[in-house]
């Protein structure tokens, strides 16, 4: 079974989304755990909402070492230098993390949902 991981802020968006019918969508309550699971190949990708940098920072070296990428839903790359300092270092839109091809496919599937 293919798995996608998501944070709790996004669960309402995927309840009826047909593109995920062949996947299990899970939330284990921790972006760190989700990123580790994707890096270890236990899930295809993860989607997180507008989290703050400390929700991602600990696992970014691990995911990047595995060749995973981070992309915003608009397809642009995640850039640490562009975080909203005044907004508490919150990312600007939901973020997809995973292997490049899977991230591109998922972003294309999600364009009209979020």
KOLGUTI-100522 format. One line per 2 residues: their letters; for each residue x, y, z of N, C-alpha, C, CB. Coordinates in nm, 3 decimals, always signed. Glycine has a CB too. Layout:
N
A> X,Y,Z,X,Y,Z,X,Y,Z,X,Y,Z | ...
***
This chain:
114
XX> +0.084,-0.118,+0.000,+0.000,+0.000,+0.000,+0.087,+0.123,+0.000,-0.095,+0.000,+0.121 | +0.053,+0.220,-0.081,+0.126,+0.346,-0.087,+0.072,+0.440,+0.020,+0.115,+0.411,-0.227
XX> +0.162,+0.512,+0.082,+0.125,+0.601,+0.191,+0.168,+0.744,+0.166,+0.184,+0.551,+0.321 | +0.079,+0.835,+0.199,+0.113,+0.977,+0.209,+0.092,+1.017,+0.353,+0.027,+1.065,+0.110
XX> +0.175,+1.104,+0.401,+0.162,+1.154,+0.537,+0.123,+1.301,+0.530,+0.293,+1.135,+0.617 | +0.038,+1.345,+0.622,-0.009,+1.483,+0.622,-0.019,+1.532,+0.765,-0.144,+1.496,+0.550
XX> -0.008,+1.661,+0.782,-0.030,+1.713,+0.917,-0.179,+1.735,+0.939,+0.049,+1.844,+0.939 | -0.215,+1.753,+1.063,-0.358,+1.759,+1.099,-0.431,+1.879,+1.043,-0.372,+1.759,+1.247
XX> -0.360,+1.983,+1.002,-0.428,+2.101,+0.949,-0.487,+2.079,+0.811,-0.332,+2.217,+0.945 | -0.452,+1.969,+0.747,-0.497,+1.946,+0.609,-0.600,+1.834,+0.595,-0.380,+1.914,+0.524
XX> -0.634,+1.765,+0.703,-0.718,+1.645,+0.690,-0.852,+1.671,+0.623,-0.741,+1.585,+0.824 | -0.914,+1.784,+0.646,-1.045,+1.810,+0.586,-1.038,+1.824,+0.433,-1.105,+1.937,+0.646
XX> -0.924,+1.863,+0.382,-0.910,+1.885,+0.238,-0.907,+1.755,+0.158,-0.784,+1.963,+0.210 | -0.871,+1.644,+0.220,-0.849,+1.520,+0.146,-0.958,+1.416,+0.163,-0.720,+1.461,+0.186
XX> -1.062,+1.445,+0.239,-1.163,+1.345,+0.269,-1.229,+1.287,+0.143,-1.268,+1.405,+0.357 | -1.250,+1.366,+0.042,-1.318,+1.316,-0.078,-1.233,+1.329,-0.204,-1.449,+1.391,-0.097
XX> -1.105,+1.349,-0.189,-1.018,+1.370,-0.305,-0.988,+1.238,-0.373,-0.887,+1.441,-0.264 | -1.035,+1.217,-0.494,-1.026,+1.088,-0.562,-0.884,+1.048,-0.598,-1.108,+1.091,-0.685
XX> -0.792,+1.141,-0.615,-0.655,+1.105,-0.652,-0.586,+1.022,-0.544,-0.574,+1.230,-0.678 | -0.639,+1.024,-0.422,-0.577,+0.949,-0.313,-0.644,+0.815,-0.286,-0.578,+1.031,-0.187
XX> -0.738,+0.776,-0.366,-0.810,+0.651,-0.338,-0.719,+0.529,-0.338,-0.920,+0.632,-0.440 | -0.609,+0.531,-0.410,-0.518,+0.416,-0.411,-0.407,+0.431,-0.306,-0.456,+0.399,-0.550
XX> -0.419,+0.530,-0.221,-0.318,+0.556,-0.118,-0.384,+0.563,+0.020,-0.242,+0.687,-0.147 | -0.305,+0.537,+0.120,-0.349,+0.562,+0.257,-0.292,+0.697,+0.298,-0.304,+0.448,+0.355
XX> -0.375,+0.778,+0.357,-0.331,+0.909,+0.406,-0.328,+0.899,+0.557,-0.425,+1.026,+0.356 | -0.213,+0.926,+0.613,-0.195,+0.909,+0.757,-0.142,+1.036,+0.821,-0.100,+0.793,+0.784
XX> -0.171,+1.049,+0.949,-0.114,+1.155,+1.030,-0.069,+1.092,+1.160,-0.217,+1.271,+1.055 | +0.061,+1.094,+1.182,+0.117,+1.037,+1.304,+0.149,+1.145,+1.408,+0.242,+0.958,+1.272
XX> +0.106,+1.268,+1.382,+0.116,+1.372,+1.481,+0.249,+1.444,+1.491,+0.086,+1.316,+1.609 | +0.341,+1.418,+1.400,+0.472,+1.481,+1.409,+0.533,+1.498,+1.271,+0.566,+1.399,+1.499
XX> +0.561,+1.621,+1.233,+0.627,+1.643,+1.104,+0.765,+1.580,+1.102,+0.637,+1.793,+1.074 | +0.834,+1.581,+1.214,+0.965,+1.516,+1.223,+0.952,+1.368,+1.191,+1.027,+1.536,+1.364
XX> +0.855,+1.303,+1.252,+0.833,+1.161,+1.225,+0.796,+1.140,+1.078,+0.723,+1.104,+1.317 | +0.709,+1.224,+1.025,+0.669,+1.212,+0.885,+0.790,+1.223,+0.793,+0.565,+1.319,+0.849
XX> +0.876,+1.320,+0.818,+0.994,+1.339,+0.734,+1.088,+1.220,+0.744,+1.069,+1.468,+0.773 | +1.104,+1.166,+0.864,+1.189,+1.048,+0.881,+1.130,+0.929,+0.807,+1.205,+1.013,+1.031
XX> +0.999,+0.912,+0.812,+0.934,+0.801,+0.743,+0.954,+0.811,+0.591,+0.786,+0.797,+0.777 | +0.943,+0.931,+0.538,+0.964,+0.949,+0.393,+1.111,+0.923,+0.359,+0.923,+1.093,+0.349
XX> +1.202,+0.975,+0.440,+1.346,+0.954,+0.416,+1.383,+0.806,+0.421,+1.429,+1.032,+0.518 | +1.315,+0.729,+0.506,+1.342,+0.586,+0.518,+1.264,+0.500,+0.419,+1.311,+0.541,+0.658
XX> +1.182,+0.565,+0.334,+1.107,+0.491,+0.234,+0.980,+0.426,+0.287,+1.192,+0.387,+0.174 | +0.933,+0.466,+0.403,+0.812,+0.409,+0.462,+0.685,+0.479,+0.410,+0.818,+0.420,+0.615
XX> +0.704,+0.590,+0.341,+0.593,+0.664,+0.280,+0.645,+0.731,+0.154,+0.532,+0.770,+0.379 | +0.556,+0.756,+0.060,+0.596,+0.816,-0.067,+0.628,+0.964,-0.055,+0.488,+0.796,-0.170
XX> +0.550,+1.036,+0.024,+0.570,+1.181,+0.038,+0.491,+1.228,+0.159,+0.526,+1.258,-0.091 | +0.516,+1.353,+0.197,+0.439,+1.414,+0.304,+0.394,+1.552,+0.263,+0.521,+1.420,+0.434
XX> +0.285,+1.595,+0.321,+0.230,+1.727,+0.295,+0.209,+1.793,+0.431,+0.096,+1.721,+0.211 | +0.264,+1.910,+0.447,+0.241,+1.981,+0.573,+0.181,+2.117,+0.544,+0.372,+1.995,+0.655
XX> +0.105,+2.165,+0.639,+0.042,+2.295,+0.626,+0.142,+2.407,+0.651,-0.076,+2.308,+0.723 | +0.093,+2.521,+0.688,+0.179,+2.638,+0.708,+0.246,+2.632,+0.845,+0.098,+2.769,+0.694
XX> +0.335,+2.536,+0.861,+0.405,+2.516,+0.988,+0.515,+2.620,+1.006,+0.463,+2.375,+0.996 | +0.574,+2.621,+1.122,+0.690,+2.707,+1.148,+0.816,+2.625,+1.127,+0.686,+2.767,+1.292
XX> +0.926,+2.693,+1.107,+1.050,+2.626,+1.069,+1.092,+2.520,+1.170,+1.161,+2.727,+1.054 | +1.066,+2.541,+1.299,+1.111,+2.443,+1.397,+1.037,+2.311,+1.383,+1.094,+2.496,+1.537
XX> +0.926,+2.308,+1.308,+0.857,+2.182,+1.282,+0.927,+2.099,+1.175,+0.714,+2.210,+1.239 | +1.019,+2.160,+1.103,+1.089,+2.093,+0.993,+1.240,+2.084,+1.011,+1.060,+2.164,+0.865
XX> +1.298,+2.178,+1.083,+1.443,+2.198,+1.083,+1.523,+2.074,+1.123,+1.477,+2.309,+1.176 | +1.478,+2.000,+1.222,+1.557,+1.886,+1.270,+1.574,+1.777,+1.165,+1.492,+1.827,+1.393
XX> +1.476,+1.762,+1.077,+1.482,+1.654,+0.979,+1.528,+1.697,+0.841,+1.347,+1.591,+0.967 | +1.539,+1.825,+0.813,+1.581,+1.869,+0.680,+1.717,+1.810,+0.638,+1.589,+2.021,+0.675
XX> +1.818,+1.805,+0.725,+1.944,+1.744,+0.681,+1.927,+1.598,+0.641,+2.048,+1.755,+0.792 | +1.842,+1.525,+0.711,+1.820,+1.384,+0.680,+1.747,+1.367,+0.547,+1.739,+1.317,+0.793
XX> +1.641,+1.445,+0.525,+1.566,+1.430,+0.400,+1.650,+1.474,+0.280,+1.435,+1.510,+0.406 | +1.721,+1.582,+0.297,+1.805,+1.631,+0.186,+1.919,+1.535,+0.155,+1.862,+1.769,+0.220
XX> +1.974,+1.469,+0.257,+2.080,+1.370,+0.235,+2.028,+1.251,+0.155,+2.138,+1.322,+0.370 | +1.898,+1.224,+0.163,+1.837,+1.114,+0.088,+1.792,+1.157,-0.052,+1.719,+1.059,+0.164
XX> +1.819,+1.282,-0.088,+1.782,+1.331,-0.220,+1.638,+1.378,-0.231,+1.806,+1.225,-0.321 | +1.570,+1.393,-0.118,+1.433,+1.441,-0.120,+1.431,+1.592,-0.140,+1.359,+1.402,+0.010
XX> +1.322,+1.642,-0.190,+1.308,+1.786,-0.215,+1.186,+1.839,-0.140,+1.296,+1.815,-0.367 | +1.186,+1.970,-0.121,+1.072,+2.039,-0.061,+1.021,+2.139,-0.164,+1.112,+2.110,+0.075
XX> +0.892,+2.133,-0.190,+0.831,+2.226,-0.284,+0.699,+2.277,-0.225,+0.807,+2.159,-0.423 | +0.676,+2.407,-0.245,+0.546,+2.463,-0.211,+0.445,+2.413,-0.313,+0.551,+2.619,-0.207
XX> +0.318,+2.426,-0.280,+0.214,+2.380,-0.372,+0.215,+2.452,-0.506,+0.079,+2.397,-0.309 | +0.273,+2.571,-0.511,+0.283,+2.639,-0.640,+0.402,+2.588,-0.722,+0.296,+2.789,-0.619
XX> +0.475,+2.490,-0.668,+0.588,+2.429,-0.738,+0.722,+2.493,-0.708,+0.564,+2.434,-0.883 | +0.722,+2.607,-0.642,+0.849,+2.673,-0.612,+0.923,+2.602,-0.499,+0.826,+2.821,-0.574
XX> +1.055,+2.607,-0.501,+1.132,+2.539,-0.397,+1.123,+2.610,-0.262,+1.278,+2.528,-0.439 | +1.133,+2.532,-0.158,+1.137,+2.583,-0.022,+1.274,+2.648,-0.001,+1.111,+2.470,+0.084
XX> +1.275,+2.770,+0.048,+1.399,+2.845,+0.068,+1.400,+2.901,+0.209,+1.415,+2.959,-0.038 | +1.492,+2.853,+0.290,+1.500,+2.898,+0.430,+1.518,+3.048,+0.442,+1.613,+2.828,+0.500
XX> +1.585,+3.109,+0.347,+1.612,+3.253,+0.357,+1.488,+3.337,+0.328,+1.722,+3.291,+0.260 | +1.382,+3.276,+0.278,+1.261,+3.350,+0.244,+1.149,+3.335,+0.347,+1.211,+3.304,+0.110
XX> +1.180,+3.279,+0.463,+1.077,+3.260,+0.566,+1.031,+3.394,+0.621,+1.130,+3.172,+0.679 | +0.908,+3.398,+0.664,+0.847,+3.518,+0.717,+0.889,+3.538,+0.863,+0.693,+3.511,+0.706
XX> +0.991,+3.619,+0.884,+1.044,+3.642,+1.018,+0.937,+3.708,+1.106,+1.171,+3.731,+1.012 | +0.870,+3.808,+1.055,+0.767,+3.879,+1.132,+0.651,+3.786,+1.167,+0.715,+4.000,+1.053
XX> +0.628,+3.687,+1.086,+0.519,+3.591,+1.110,+0.562,+3.471,+1.191,+0.461,+3.545,+0.980 | +0.675,+3.480,+1.258,+0.720,+3.370,+1.343,+0.785,+3.257,+1.267,+0.606,+3.317,+1.420
XX> +0.846,+3.287,+1.153,+0.915,+3.187,+1.070,+0.819,+3.081,+1.017,+1.027,+3.121,+1.150 | +0.699,+3.122,+0.983,+0.599,+3.031,+0.927,+0.623,+3.019,+0.777,+0.454,+3.081,+0.956
XX> +0.607,+2.897,+0.723,+0.620,+2.880,+0.578,+0.497,+2.941,+0.512,+0.635,+2.729,+0.540 | +0.510,+2.984,+0.387,+0.408,+3.068,+0.323,+0.287,+2.992,+0.268,+0.469,+3.145,+0.214
XX> +0.300,+2.862,+0.247,+0.189,+2.782,+0.198,+0.221,+2.635,+0.226,+0.163,+2.806,+0.046 | +0.125,+2.544,+0.209,+0.155,+2.403,+0.233,+0.277,+2.358,+0.153,+0.034,+2.316,+0.199
XX> +0.346,+2.260,+0.210,+0.474,+2.214,+0.155,+0.465,+2.064,+0.132,+0.592,+2.248,+0.250 | +0.520,+2.018,+0.020,+0.526,+1.876,-0.012,+0.673,+1.835,-0.007,+0.462,+1.845,-0.153
XX> +0.701,+1.723,+0.060,+0.838,+1.675,+0.074,+0.843,+1.529,+0.029,+0.890,+1.690,+0.220 | +0.940,+1.497,-0.055,+0.956,+1.359,-0.101,+1.052,+1.352,-0.218,+0.821,+1.300,-0.140
XX> +1.058,+1.238,-0.285,+1.141,+1.225,-0.404,+1.092,+1.322,-0.512,+1.139,+1.079,-0.456 | +1.182,+1.378,-0.592,+1.143,+1.480,-0.690,+1.025,+1.442,-0.780,+1.260,+1.512,-0.776
XX> +1.024,+1.323,-0.835,+0.916,+1.284,-0.925,+0.783,+1.271,-0.852,+0.949,+1.152,-0.995 | +0.786,+1.217,-0.731,+0.664,+1.202,-0.652,+0.609,+1.338,-0.609,+0.689,+1.114,-0.529
XX> +0.698,+1.428,-0.571,+0.656,+1.563,-0.532,+0.592,+1.635,-0.650,+0.778,+1.644,-0.479 | +0.652,+1.626,-0.766,+0.596,+1.691,-0.885,+0.458,+1.635,-0.918,+0.690,+1.674,-1.007
XX> +0.442,+1.503,-0.911,+0.314,+1.440,-0.939,+0.208,+1.481,-0.837,+0.329,+1.288,-0.941 | +0.247,+1.483,-0.710,+0.153,+1.519,-0.605,+0.110,+1.665,-0.615,+0.214,+1.492,-0.470
XX> +0.204,+1.753,-0.643,+0.169,+1.895,-0.659,+0.071,+1.913,-0.774,+0.295,+1.980,-0.684 | +0.094,+1.845,-0.883,+0.002,+1.855,-0.997,-0.137,+1.806,-0.957,+0.055,+1.775,-1.117
XX> -0.145,+1.698,-0.880,-0.273,+1.644,-0.836,-0.345,+1.735,-0.739,-0.253,+1.510,-0.772 | -0.270,+1.811,-0.661,-0.327,+1.894,-0.555,-0.361,+2.036,-0.597,-0.234,+1.899,-0.441
XX> -0.324,+2.076,-0.713,-0.341,+2.217,-0.756,-0.483,+2.268,-0.735,-0.303,+2.231,-0.902 | -0.582,+2.187,-0.758,-0.719,+2.236,-0.748,-0.785,+2.204,-0.614,-0.801,+2.177,-0.859
XX> -0.711,+2.143,-0.523,-0.772,+2.100,-0.397,-0.746,+2.199,-0.285,-0.719,+1.965,-0.358 | -0.625,+2.246,-0.273,-0.589,+2.334,-0.162,-0.579,+2.478,-0.205,-0.457,+2.291,-0.100
***
